[in-house]
């Protein structure tokens, strides 16, 4: 058997004040996942914990993202996290703070023939 891509979920998250890329990334993944209820694993006779979820986060300052915090969002299965340069960093008018925007893509894979 082989892991096959079954679902792509996408989301966007922000940290309005504080410029925390991890907070924005966690919100982006939650946005991607919390609008769905995946029943595909059950439909093919597998547990939802058998899912493998490959998460890609696009955010400014990817080196500042806590990958463990991203993985902690996943309600089922096991996951991997890749963080890449992306999203937006928008300074406030005074130049004293920034809003961070992150994007998330979660690819759900199942081991099927």
DASULBEL-V411934 format. One record per backbone hydrogen bond with DSSP energy under -0.5 kcal/mol. CO is the residue of the C=O (numbers start at 1). NH is the residue of the N-H. Records with the same first field share a line. If there is no record, write none. Layout:
CO = NH, NH
This chain:
2 = 112
4 = 110
7 = 108
9 = 106
11 = 104
13 = 102
15 = 100
19 = 21
20 = 24
21 = 25
22 = 26
23 = 27
24 = 28
25 = 29
26 = 30
27 = 31
28 = 32
29 = 33
30 = 34
33 = 36
39 = 43
40 = 44
41 = 44, 46
42 = 45
47 = 50
48 = 51
51 = 78
52 = 54, 109
53 = 55, 80
54 = 107
55 = 82
56 = 105
57 = 59, 84
58 = 103
59 = 86
61 = 64
62 = 65
65 = 67
66 = 69, 70
67 = 71
68 = 72
70 = 73
71 = 74
78 = 53
80 = 55
82 = 57
84 = 59
88 = 101
89 = 91
90 = 99
92 = 95
97 = 92
98 = 19
99 = 90
100 = 15
101 = 88
102 = 13
103 = 58
104 = 11
105 = 56, 107
106 = 9, 108
107 = 54, 109
108 = 6, 7
109 = 52
110 = 4, 112
112 = 2
